[in-house]
Each structure stands twice: as C-alpha cells, then as structure tokens.
C-alpha cells in the first residue's frame, strides 16, 4: 500500500475491505482473513489492519467472535442481491436523448497489485489493462472512468480504439458480461478529480464502483466511475 492524498492508510484499507463486502466477494457469515494474513496482503502493520477492521465493525459490516475470528455480519445494510442491467455510458446517454462523447483516453498495461488482483480474481503481478476515460455529452464533462481488466495480447494499447462504447469493444472479442454488482456513494472531488472534470473545490461527486463478469470466458471487470453530481442522474432497472 502507498499513501494516497490525505487519506490515512488504515482508511484506504478499510475502503478496500468494504469493497470486498459490497461487491459480494466476501459473503455474509464468511470469515475474513486473519489480521496477520491481511498484513501480508497489504504490506502494513497489524495496528493499521486493526484500525481498518474496527472502522468496519463500527459500521456493523464486520463482527468479531472470540477464538473464532472476524466475520462478515449478517443482514448488513451495505449488502444487496439486486443486480442492475449492464449498460454502457453510451447507452445511458442515448436513453436520455443525448449523444455520448469521449474527451480523453489513456490506456496502459500495468502489473496487478493485491487490491486489483483481488477484484479481478487473478494473481498479484499478472498483467492488467488500465483504461482511463473522461466522458460527457455535447462537449460537457460528466464523468471519469478508471477500468481494470485482465490483459490479453489482442487487446489494443492504442487510445483511439477506446473512444466508443467499451462493452461494444469487448463484444468484438465475444466477451459479454452478464453478471454485475455495484455500489454508489457520494464523495467530494479531490484535487485530481477537480482537474480532470473541471469542477470547483468540494464539488459533489457520485462514485460508482462496478464489477462485471462473463462467466463463460472467465472474464472480470473492475471500474471506478466518478460522475459530476449536479449533472448526472443514475437510473436503476430491475428484472422480476
């Protein structure tokens, strides 16, 4: 782990542990790794891990059982079994009568750290494609996306290939995610997001973290989406 902005290290780890619960990676009633195992995963001290766990205990996401370990709490308010319809940003804009546009794209091949490896269900050190896109409509900035997927030799590393719909691009490789889980929270724009989205200090941001899976091709996607709260409406669709 490395220090990010002004957020304490234990809080960064708490966010990642919280993601494991919200995404369904850690199920209700499941025992999580021990403090020492988490120390090895995140390369931090036991005190840091303990403070992260205590933060989730206060939120009733985790519960300690003496001599047994720490478990994901049952009936957690953060946990949901609802799955939303998987849509691309392009499709979302079309349904709102708008035309999606991509202002900036960067794509690179990186090495998976422990957090990204956990989210993508791969081994740390494996190659990952990291795609960063700033998107909007009618030349208006709306969102910034950071997407991680396991790298394949036939995935392009040229930005020009990612200005359209990402899911349409995946479909060209016969990859069609059909399972999705996600969570949404409100945050304030940090300095980095202010520069990218051209917003003012402490502008409300809608952070949407998405996990999608194509079970047939053993494919997983992990994306962090940052929307300008005053310009974006998020719609949910549920199937019976």
Backbone torsions as a table, in degrees:
resi	resn	phi	psi	omega
1	UNK	NA	146.6	175.8
2	UNK	-125.5	151.4	-179.0
3	UNK	-68.5	129.1	-179.8
4	UNK	-115.3	125.3	179.9
5	UNK	45.9	-132.3	-177.8
6	UNK	-104.7	10.1	-176.7
7	UNK	-80.5	126.8	179.6
8	UNK	-57.8	150.3	-176.5
9	UNK	-60.6	-41.3	-178.8
10	UNK	-64.3	-31.7	179.9
11	UNK	-72.6	-35.7	175.1
12	UNK	-61.1	-43.4	180.0
13	UNK	-68.6	-39.0	177.0
14	UNK	-58.8	-38.9	177.5
15	UNK	-61.2	-41.1	-179.0
16	UNK	-70.8	-37.7	176.3
17	UNK	-66.4	-38.2	178.2
18	UNK	-63.4	-39.4	177.2
19	UNK	-59.9	-38.8	179.9
20	UNK	-60.5	-34.0	-179.5
21	UNK	-79.1	-47.8	-176.7
22	UNK	-64.2	-34.8	-177.6
23	UNK	-80.4	-11.7	-178.1
24	UNK	89.0	4.1	177.1
25	UNK	-65.1	-41.8	171.9
26	UNK	-102.9	121.3	-175.4
27	UNK	-91.2	160.5	177.6
28	UNK	-57.9	131.8	179.5
29	UNK	86.7	-7.2	-178.2
30	UNK	-78.9	138.9	175.5
31	UNK	-79.6	129.8	-179.0
32	UNK	-85.6	167.1	177.5
33	UNK	-56.0	153.5	179.0
34	UNK	-67.0	167.1	178.6
35	UNK	-58.5	-41.7	-179.2
36	UNK	-67.4	-37.9	177.1
37	UNK	-64.8	-39.4	177.6
38	UNK	-68.2	-33.3	175.1
39	UNK	-60.2	-42.6	179.7
40	UNK	-68.2	-37.2	-178.5
41	UNK	-67.2	-44.7	-173.0
42	UNK	-101.7	-4.2	177.0
43	UNK	58.0	47.8	178.2
44	UNK	-132.9	173.9	-178.6
45	UNK	-75.7	163.4	179.0
46	UNK	-66.7	-32.9	178.3
47	UNK	-61.9	-41.5	179.6
48	UNK	-63.9	-44.8	178.5
49	UNK	-62.2	-43.0	-178.0
50	UNK	-61.9	-40.9	179.1
51	UNK	-66.3	-36.2	178.2
52	UNK	-65.0	-44.5	180.0
53	UNK	-64.4	-40.9	179.6
54	UNK	-61.3	-35.2	178.4
55	UNK	-62.9	-41.1	179.7
56	UNK	-75.3	-28.3	174.7
57	UNK	-64.9	-40.5	179.8
58	UNK	-64.7	-25.2	177.9
59	UNK	-90.8	2.8	-179.1
60	UNK	64.2	25.0	176.0
61	UNK	-87.7	-30.8	178.6
62	UNK	-124.4	153.2	177.5
63	UNK	-140.3	134.4	178.9
64	UNK	-92.2	138.9	173.8
65	UNK	-122.5	120.5	-174.5
66	UNK	-55.1	131.3	178.3
67	UNK	68.6	3.4	-179.8
68	UNK	-116.7	-39.6	-179.4
69	UNK	131.7	-166.3	-179.7
70	UNK	-111.2	133.1	-172.8
71	UNK	-125.2	154.2	171.2
72	UNK	-70.2	127.5	-175.1
73	UNK	-68.4	144.8	174.9
74	UNK	-73.9	151.5	177.3
75	UNK	56.6	36.6	177.8
76	UNK	-63.4	131.1	179.8
77	UNK	-66.4	-17.4	-179.7
78	UNK	-82.5	-15.2	-172.5
79	UNK	-90.9	137.2	177.9
80	UNK	-143.6	148.5	177.9
81	UNK	-103.0	2.1	179.7
82	UNK	-74.5	138.3	174.3
83	UNK	-117.4	132.6	179.7
84	UNK	-91.3	160.8	177.2
85	UNK	-68.0	129.8	-177.4
86	UNK	-75.4	119.5	-179.6
87	UNK	-131.7	148.1	172.0
88	UNK	-84.1	161.9	175.6
89	UNK	-59.8	-37.9	178.6
90	UNK	-58.2	-43.9	-179.6
91	UNK	-68.7	-39.9	178.8
92	UNK	-59.2	-45.5	-179.4
93	UNK	-65.4	-39.7	-179.6
94	UNK	-61.4	-40.8	-179.3
95	UNK	-68.4	-20.0	178.0
96	UNK	-97.2	8.3	178.5
97	UNK	76.9	22.6	-178.9
98	UNK	-119.0	161.3	176.9
99	UNK	-107.1	120.2	-179.6
100	UNK	-71.8	143.2	175.7
101	UNK	-137.0	153.1	178.5
102	UNK	-115.4	119.3	-176.1
103	UNK	-85.7	-35.7	-175.6
104	UNK	-151.3	141.3	178.3
105	UNK	-137.5	135.3	167.4
106	UNK	-131.3	139.1	-179.9
107	UNK	-136.0	140.0	-178.3
108	UNK	-152.5	160.4	173.1
109	UNK	-101.5	122.9	-178.1
110	UNK	-124.2	172.2	176.7
111	UNK	-99.8	131.0	-176.8
112	UNK	-66.8	125.8	169.5
113	UNK	-83.1	-176.2	-174.7
114	UNK	-64.5	-38.3	-178.5
115	UNK	-66.9	-50.1	-179.5
116	UNK	-63.3	-39.9	178.1
117	UNK	-60.0	-42.1	178.8
118	UNK	-62.4	-43.1	-177.6
119	UNK	-67.7	-35.0	-177.2
120	UNK	-94.7	-2.4	179.3
121	UNK	59.8	45.7	175.8
122	UNK	-127.1	176.6	-179.6
123	UNK	-86.2	141.3	174.2
124	UNK	-55.0	139.7	-179.3
125	UNK	97.4	-14.3	178.0
126	UNK	-73.1	157.0	-178.9
127	UNK	-74.6	139.0	-179.4
128	UNK	-132.9	140.6	172.9
129	UNK	-89.3	124.5	179.4
130	UNK	-110.8	118.1	-176.5
131	UNK	-117.3	123.2	178.6
132	UNK	-118.0	125.3	-176.9
133	UNK	-135.9	134.8	172.1
134	UNK	-104.9	123.4	-170.8
135	UNK	-129.6	162.3	-179.6
136	UNK	-170.0	-155.6	179.8
137	UNK	-152.2	138.2	179.6
138	UNK	53.9	43.5	178.5
139	UNK	62.3	20.4	178.4
140	UNK	-109.5	126.6	179.2
141	UNK	-67.8	131.6	179.3
142	UNK	-124.7	-35.8	-170.5
143	UNK	-157.2	157.4	173.5
144	UNK	-127.2	128.2	-176.5
145	UNK	-115.0	136.4	171.7
146	UNK	-124.1	113.0	-173.3
147	UNK	-116.2	137.4	176.3
148	UNK	-122.9	130.7	173.9
149	UNK	-139.8	152.3	175.9
150	UNK	-58.1	135.3	-176.4
151	UNK	-76.7	138.3	171.3
152	UNK	-124.2	147.9	-175.4
153	UNK	-61.1	-25.9	-177.9
154	UNK	-91.2	-0.2	172.4
155	UNK	-76.6	134.1	-177.4
156	UNK	-72.3	145.4	172.3
157	UNK	-110.3	19.8	176.9
158	UNK	-103.4	126.9	-175.6
159	UNK	-57.3	-33.5	-174.7
160	UNK	-59.7	-21.6	-178.2
161	UNK	-84.7	-0.2	-175.3
162	UNK	-122.4	21.6	178.9
163	UNK	-84.7	-13.6	177.5
164	UNK	-98.1	-155.6	-179.8
165	UNK	-69.6	127.7	179.7
166	UNK	-66.9	-38.8	-178.3
167	UNK	-71.8	-29.1	173.3
168	UNK	-68.9	-35.9	176.8
169	UNK	-63.7	-45.0	178.2
170	UNK	-62.0	-37.4	-179.4
171	UNK	-61.1	-26.8	178.8
172	UNK	-68.3	-14.2	175.2
173	UNK	-106.2	14.5	-177.7
174	UNK	63.2	26.7	176.2
175	UNK	-101.2	119.1	-177.8
176	UNK	-134.7	91.6	178.7
177	UNK	-58.2	132.3	-179.8
178	UNK	-120.2	-10.3	179.5
179	UNK	-118.5	132.7	-176.6
180	UNK	-141.3	142.3	166.9
181	UNK	-137.7	151.6	-178.3
182	UNK	-160.6	164.1	171.6
183	UNK	-140.0	159.2	-176.0
184	UNK	-132.4	139.6	175.6
185	UNK	-146.8	155.6	178.4
186	UNK	-92.9	134.0	177.4
187	UNK	-135.8	170.2	172.9
188	UNK	-98.2	144.9	-179.0
189	UNK	-67.7	125.1	174.2
190	UNK	-81.8	179.6	-176.1
191	UNK	-58.7	-40.7	-178.7
192	UNK	-62.5	-47.3	180.0
193	UNK	-68.0	-34.2	177.3
194	UNK	-59.4	-41.6	-179.0
195	UNK	-69.6	-42.1	-177.0
196	UNK	-70.1	-47.1	-174.9
197	UNK	-92.4	-3.5	177.8
198	UNK	58.2	51.9	178.6
199	UNK	-117.4	167.6	-178.4
200	UNK	-82.2	169.0	179.2
201	UNK	-59.0	133.1	178.0
202	UNK	65.0	22.1	174.1
203	UNK	-61.2	132.5	178.8
204	UNK	-62.1	132.6	-179.4
205	UNK	-124.9	137.0	174.6
206	UNK	-95.1	111.6	178.9
207	UNK	-96.0	122.8	-178.2
208	UNK	-121.8	116.1	-179.5
209	UNK	-104.1	124.1	-172.3
210	UNK	-120.6	137.8	174.3
211	UNK	-124.5	121.7	177.2
212	UNK	-124.6	155.8	-176.1
213	UNK	-141.5	137.0	166.3
214	UNK	-111.9	98.2	-173.4
215	UNK	-62.2	-37.7	-177.4
216	UNK	-58.8	-39.2	-177.0
217	UNK	-103.5	10.8	179.3
218	UNK	51.2	46.7	-175.4
219	UNK	-112.1	135.1	177.1
220	UNK	-130.8	143.0	176.9
221	UNK	-122.9	140.7	174.5
222	UNK	-129.0	120.2	-176.8
223	UNK	-132.3	136.3	171.0
224	UNK	-107.6	121.4	-178.4
225	UNK	-113.4	133.6	179.2
226	UNK	-122.3	110.1	-177.4
227	UNK	-105.4	144.3	173.1
228	UNK	-71.9	115.3	-171.5
229	UNK	-58.4	-34.6	-176.3
230	UNK	-79.4	-8.0	-174.8
231	UNK	-119.2	-3.6	-171.9
232	UNK	-129.8	137.2	173.4
233	UNK	-116.3	135.1	-176.9
234	UNK	-108.7	124.5	-177.8
235	UNK	-109.9	139.5	177.2
236	UNK	-110.2	143.8	173.4
237	UNK	-128.7	132.7	-178.5
238	UNK	-121.9	141.6	175.5
239	UNK	-95.9	153.8	-178.6
240	UNK	-70.9	NA	NA
